[in-house]
């Protein structure tokens, strides 16, 4: 059996909070479709979510969650989850990718057999890998259920991190630093983007002699020259030029906990426009860090940043940060706190946000970010890495 990331009491505390929220909403059975939430509740860890997979949380305190997925992956459940073996359930192989039947038909029948078919059921409707067809088949198989959207119920509980979770985030942060340092080493004029990515990913995974790195929920992003004007395009076999500004958005992940770290490097002489924008962005990050503390709203943090960049004649339409923690592809954000106008969420001790100050300009761009822990007295940047543009002549 693979060692659990946390003590069983940690999972019991999470369940207690989830069930308290279920009770407020009068939910008697929660169907969890978000893969990160499934891991958060059960510790299940496997690349099996390309077929339907759910975690069921009944309201009864004495009942354990139930993981249901493909039968061949139930073996992985027995190796990774904290629950009793009978609460790891596999649907049969003859329901995998068949036109005449669907895994949700079988899962609905299992819920009926359990006696839960007439319950008030909360279900995550905005989850990666949960298809419209899957939802339709599940609802059709449970005609007596009373349904409600429970999207983000678990995510908001995840937004406040425990001490053991923060310990993993600290380890992830060291991997992120190692990845950026490796990028600075290997990126020189003439090197292919794909070769730089290979070296970066080796640093992300091998990372430390004391613990393993995990696959990152977002792939490494290195954006050179005009590619840096677009935040999410992928690498190629393009070679770096002699005078390029390169935006790096990387991460480290330990036991599925992600810490992001974005930095900018310059090959050759730094253009004045890049230096001036970097000055504004770094000053803006200082303003963000001055603002982040318990009791401050997410929108107030963004306003502090915006006040700085407006002074420099700059503007940024997109948000400047989001809650981060447990992560599976394709995203490491938790979909809760966003540092942007209109988000009145009040920060509290234990929140962790990735504040990413990307400026994507016409034909070029720069990025600076920090993974920030909200503490009782203010905040702590979990990543400790110089923010200035790294110049390589």
Buried (B, 14 or more C-beta within 10 A) or exposed (E): EEEBBBEEEBBEBBBEBBBEBBEEBEBBBBBBBBBBBBBBBBBBBBEBBEBBBBBBBBBEEEBBBBBBBBBEBBEBBBEBBBBEEEBBBBBEEEBBEEEEEBBBBBBBBBBBEEEBBEBBBBBBBEBEBBEEEBBEBBBEBBEEBEBBEBBBBBBBBBBBBEEEBBBBBBBBBBBBBBBBBBBBEBBEEEBBBBBBBEBBBEBBBEBBEEBEBBBBBBBBBBBBBBBBBEBEEEBEEEBBEEEBBBBBBBBBBBBBBBBBBBBBBBBBEBEEEBBBBBEBBBBBBBBBBEBBBBEBBBBBBBBBBBEBBEEBEBEBEEBBBBBBBBBBBEBBBBBBBBBBEEBEBEBBBBBBBBBBBBBBBEEBBBBBBBBBBBBEEBBBBBBEBEBEBBEBE
